[in-house]
């Protein structure tokens, strides 16, 4: 795991690039990070339909919800029809 000094009485701001952090991780740590990201909805897991991540889906649904009043009747009907499948 990447190493960071621990001092109780000293407050230090460190600017660590994500790629730098990633490069310091070993294979099992990278797998653990990937599993955490998938669990939080940021990765593409085995059960993700059509290769879409859940955060991408959630973002799209949020945009539709925020812009509900801008949708045409046809678009609204299509969304409702899609939702009724489930």
N, C-alpha and C positions, 0 to 999 in steps of 0.2 A: 504494500500500500504506500502511496506517496507519504513522505515524512514531513511533518511540520513540528517545529519546536514548540514545547509547551512551557509557558512561564505563567505562574499564578499572578504575579504583581505587575506584569508588563502587558500593556495593550498594544498590539501591533497590527496594522492593516497590511495585508499581503495581496498583491495582485498576481493571481495565478491563472494563466490561460487554460482553457478547457483542454486544448490539445496537449499542452504540457502535462497536465494532470493525467490525462489518458495515457500518454506515453510512459509514465512512471508506474502505471498499474500492470500487474501480471495477468496472465490469461484467466485465471479463476476470478480475479477481482473484476475484470472486464465483463465476464459472464454474470457475476453478481449485480453489477451496475445495469447491465442490459435487462436482467430479470426485474429489477426495481423500476426501471423506466417503463417496461411493458405493463407491470402491475399498476403504475400510475397513469397509464393511458398514452404514453409517449412513444412506445415502440410498436412494432408490428408483431403480434403474437401468432401462435399457430391457429387460433380460432378466429382471427380477424378476417371478415369476409372481403373478398376481392382485393386483398393487400392494403386496405385502408386502415389507418390507425384510428383509435377511438377519439383522440383529440381533434383529428381532422374532421370527423363526422360531427362531433359536438360543436366545433366552430361553425360548420355549415348550418347546423340546426339553429344555432344562436343568431346567425345572420338572417335566416328566414323569419325567425320569431321577431327580431327587431324591425324587420321591414315588412311585416304582415300587411300593413295598410297600402303598401306599394304593389302588392301582388295582384295580378288580374284574377277574375273569377275562375278562369280556366286553370291557372296555376294553383290556386287554392283548392279547387276540385281535385286536381291531380295529386296533391299532397295528401288530402283526406282519403282518396281512393287507395293510395299506397299504404297509409297507416291502417286502414281497415283490413288489409291482408293479415295483420297480426292481431 
